[in-house]
Structures are given as C-alpha cells and as structure tokens.
Amino acid sequence: MNQITENVLPKLLQTARNLYEETAALDETDSELQLWYNRGYADGMVSSMKRLGYDKEVSEVIDPQMESPVGENRFLPWGKAYQHGFEMGEKESSEVLEEKTE
C-alpha cells in the first residue's frame, strides 16, 4: 500500500462506518430514500475496498455481520435507492483507490 492510499483508505473506511451508523435503523418507506441510498453507498464502498484487496482493513473497522437490507425489496423505491447508492459507492471508491495506486 502506498502512502497516498494509506491516507485515503482510513477516510473511506470512516465514511462507510459513519454511513452504517446513520442507517442502522432503516424503515421500508419512501420517506427514507436518502438513508437507503446512503446504506447502499456504504455497502458499495465496502465491496470495492474488499475487491481491491483491503479485506483486513475493512474487517478492522466495519462489522462483518452487516448485510444488505434490501433482499426482495430491490424493485421497490427504497430498494432502487439502495441499488443506485451501491453502484455509486462502489464506482467512486474504486476510482479513488485505483487512481491512488497507479
């Protein structure tokens, strides 16, 4: 891990952790769409970091028991908000980390 990644990774992990804390008690309602997006974003960030080989760092900060809360609700408004957040979190985290390792 290079020095720039060493500086960026902890910030990404803290952001994901903050989003998990913020979205700990999601309701399946349209009024919670931003929170569903945020939860998806956090899950996408974690997915990206793990895919890039930062499993150890992720497991030190993020509770591995956290699972996607979407399940069969993926076609409902909150499921769609979650999925969009996931895609963006994964994409943007990958871009940042891959750019820093080049």
Secondary structure, DSSP 8 states (H G I E B T S, - for coil): --HHHHHHHHHHHHHHHHHHHHTTT--SSGGGHHHHHHHHHHHHHHHHHHHTT-HHHHHHHS-TT---S-GGGTTSHHHHHHHHHHHHHHHHHHHHHHHHH-
